[in-house]
Amino acid sequence: MRAALIDELGRPPRPAELPDAEGEGALVEILAASLNPIDVAVGAGTFFGGHPELPFVPGCEGVGRIRGGNGGLVYVFSGGLGLSRNGAMAELARSGSVEPIPVPEGADPAVAAALGIAGLAGWLPLAWRAPLRRGETVLVLGATGTVGVVAVQAARLLGAGRVVAAGRDATRLERARAAGADATVTLEGDDLAERFKEACGGEGPSYVFDPLWGEPLLAALQAAAPGARVVNLGQSAGPEATITSAAVRGKQLELFGHTNFAVPRPDLAEHYHRLVSHAVAGRLTVDVERVSLEDIGEAWRRQADGAGGKLVVTP
């Protein structure tokens, strides 16, 4: 089978010819495998959970068809895929110890793959971890990436009263506005907390979606309305933030942590189906750029440099 192969930590994978995937679980003919920051971290040897034994096939998720199955699309994720064993950036992959998740009928395989790790990271905090209350004012930090753009659309679909998108790239923020944001805020410049408050209607956000941490979160906490909820799912702006006790207790803020890997499998399957169904019905969109296995090295470098759209490998 053709596959991407990492021979050395810190170097992009290369196309290679390998034996068919072995191991436990269903044998899945992969049609699309998303390229995610976690894949780059595993390949660099910097992921806290380690990496498979070298050489290995990267890719923590993929969409395809079970060989010998009924022909319907399935989503494969977790069970060590791309983390402790060969991953999905290949023509074939094993589902491992977990059952593949059925993909809604009519879904584009590349879109279904793009709405896996990244899509669920934008959806689950609002729909499952700390469910959005109808009419809330939502501030989406990091709204220029795939996760943030999905979060903007998720907030709108789940009943937000006002959605504010914040990010560093003013051009990409226009994509968030087109996706349903009522207002946008650039993270560059002074008086960020005041600009957050003003964009949120003067009283500040009652819900903060935060994949950034660092300084943007501190400004969001300063701007937040009393009783606001904050869900953190990343640290793109920095691994540390000095949060004062007064900032939390004075407004009685609630802080939640989220990772897709901690979501119970039944809940993950249910919400993945809901999310992809929205895409099939045209209620939610995601920008996808398909790349071939032959171009995996360049795509890997682009992801490491912060690619704007969602890169999906199509073996």
N, C-alpha and C positions, 0 to 999 in steps of 0.2 A: 504494500500500500504506500501511497505518497503521504508524506507527513512533514511537519516542521520539526526540527530537531535541535535541541540545545546541547552542545558538546562541552561548553565551558561557561561557568557563571560569569555574568557581566557582559557576555557577547550576544548579539542577536541570533536567533535561530536561523538555520539554513534548510532549504528543501532537501529531502532525503527519501530514499526508497527503503522501507522497513518491512519486516514480517507483519502479517495481519495482527491486530490487537488481540492480546490474550488476557486471561484473568476471569474473574467472576462477573456475573450480571449479563444483561442483554447486549448483543453485538449490534451497534447502531451505525448505520451508514450516514456519516455526517454530511449535511448540506451547507451548514453555516456555523461558524464558531466565532464569537465576539472576542475582540482583543481588548483587555481591560488593564487598568493600572496594577491590579493584583498579579496579573501574569508577568508583567515587567519586573515587579518586586521579587516574585519567586525566581525568575530567570536571573536576576542580579544577585540572588542569595541574601537579600535584605528582608524578606518576609519573615515575621516572627514565628510562623509555623514551620519554617524550613522549606525543603524542596525535595523532589524525587531524586533517586540515585541517578547520577550522570551516566550516559547521556539520557535525556528524556524528551518526550513530546509535551509542549506546553498547552495551556488552554483549560480554563476552569469551567467552561460551559459550552454547550453546542446543541444544535437542533438537527434532527435527521429522521430516518425511518429505521425501525427494528428489522434486521435481516430475518426474513421468514415470517414477519408479522402481518398485520392487516393493511399496511400501507399508509396509515395515518402518521402525521408528524408527532414527534416526542421531543421533550426538552430534557437534557441530561445535565446534572449539576450536583455537586457535593459527593460524599462517599470517597473523598480523597482525590477526585478527578483534577489533574493538573497541580495537585498539592503534594501528594505522597505517592502518586502513580502517574503513568502516562495520561496526557490530557486529550482534548477534543480537536486540536488543530491537525487533523489527519482525515483520511478518507474513511477510517473506521475507528470507533472508540467503544470501550466497555462501560456499561452503566455502574458497575461495581455493586456495592451492598445495598444501594437504594434503587427503588423502582423509577424508571423514567416517568416524567410527567406529561400527560397528553396535551398537545397544543390545539387550541380551538381551530375548527375547520375553517378554511379559507385564508389562513394566515400566510404571509410571505415568510419563508424560513429565515431570511436575513433579519427581518424586522422582529420576528419571534426571538431570535438569538440576542438582538440588541436590547430587547426588553427584559432580559434575564437579570443578570447582576446589576447592571446600571439602571434598568427600568424599575426593578423592584426596590432598589435603593431610593428612587424618587417617589415611589408609591407607598411602600409599607410603613414608613414613619407616620404618614398622614392617615392611612387607612387602617392600620393595625396596631402599631406600637403605642401611639397616643392619638386615638381617632379624632379627626377634626370635627368640631362642632359647627353646625350650620350657622353661617353669618360671621364667622371669625375673620379677623384681619391677619393675613399670613405674610410674613417676610421670608422670602426664599433667598438665602445666601448662596453664592456660587451658582447663580442661575444661568451662566453662559455655557456650561457643559451639558452633556446629555442627562445626567442625573438631575440637575437643576431645572432643565426645560421640562422634563417629565414631572417634576414636583410642582411646577407652575400649573401644568395641565391637570394634575391630580387634585390640587387644591380647588381648582375651578369645578371639576367634575364632582367633588365631594361636598360642595356647597359653601365654599368660602364666600364671604361678603366682599372682601377686597384682597387682591393679591399684588404684592410688591416684589419685583425681581431685582436683585443686587449682584453686581459682578464687576470685574476689572476692565473688561473689553466692551466699550460702548457699542461697537458694531454688532457684536454677538448678543448684546442686551436687546437689540431690536427683534431678534428671533424670539426671545422670551416674551416681548410685548405682543408679537404676532400670535404666540401660543396662548395668550389670554391674560397676561399681566396688565393690571390697571395703571401701574407706574413703574419706573425703573430708577435705580440709584447706582452711580458708579462708586466703586470702593476707593478710588483715588481722591486725594484732597482732604481738607480739614472739615470739622463740624459734621462728621459722619453720623453721629447719634442724632443730631438735630435734623439732618436730611432724611434719615430713616423715619423719624417721627412725623415729619411733614408729609412724606410720601404715603405714610399709613393713615393719613387723615387727621393728624394732630395729637392723637392719643397713644400712638405707638402700636406695635404689633401685639396681638394676643397669642400668636403662635409663631415661633421662629424655627425654620428648617435650616439646619446648620451642618454642612459638610466641610467647613473651613477651620473652625476653632480660631485661636489667635486673636489678633486685634479686631477683626470684623465682629466676632462674637461679643467682645467686650462692649463695642459700640451698640450692638443689638440689645444687650442686657440693659444698658443705660437708657435706651429708647423704649424698652418694652413696657407695655401696660401692666398695671397691677394684676397678679394672678396669671401672668403669661406662662405658657409652656414652651420649652425649648427641647428639640430633639437633635442630638449630635450624632453624626455618622461618619465623621472624617476629620482630618487635620491638614488640609491642603494649604492653609495659611500659617501653619506652625503647630508643633506638638504641645505647646504650653500656653496657658492663659491665666493670669492672676485675677481670680474672681474674689471679690471681697464678700465677707459674710453679710455685710449690710446690704449689698446689692441684691442678694438672694432673699434674705428674710424681710427686708424692708418692703418689697413688693410681693412677697410670698410666691416667688417664682418656683416652677417645677422643671427640673432638668432630667431628661431621659437619654440613655445611650441606646444606639441601635446598630446591629450588624445582621446582614441577611443570613449568615451562617448559624445564628442562634434561633432562627424562626423554626418552630415545629414543622415537620414535613407536610402534614395535612393543611396547615395554614398557608405555607408557601405555595402549595399546589393550587389552593383555592384562589389566592390573590394573583398568582401568575395567570390563571385562566381569566379572571376579571380584567386584568390589565391588558392582556393581548386581545381579549374580546372588544375592548374599547378601540384598539387600533384597527381591528378588522371592520368595525362599524364606522370608522372614520372620525371618531370622537377624540382621538389622540394620535399624534404623529411624532416620529423620531427620524432625524436625518441619519441615513445609513450610507456608508461608502464601502462597496464591496472590493476586496483585494484578493488576489490569487495566492496560492501557496508559493508560487515562483517569486512573488514580490514580498514575502514575509519579512525579510531583513529590513527593507526600507520602511514597511508599515510599522515594524517594531520600533525603529528609531523615531518615527513620527509620534507614536504613542508615548514614548519616553519623554519627548519634547513637549507633550501636551496637545495632541491633535484636537482640532475643534469639533469635528463630526465623530460619529461612531464608526470605527473601523471594524469590519466583519470579514473574516477569512472564509472564502468559499472554495473548499477543496474540490 
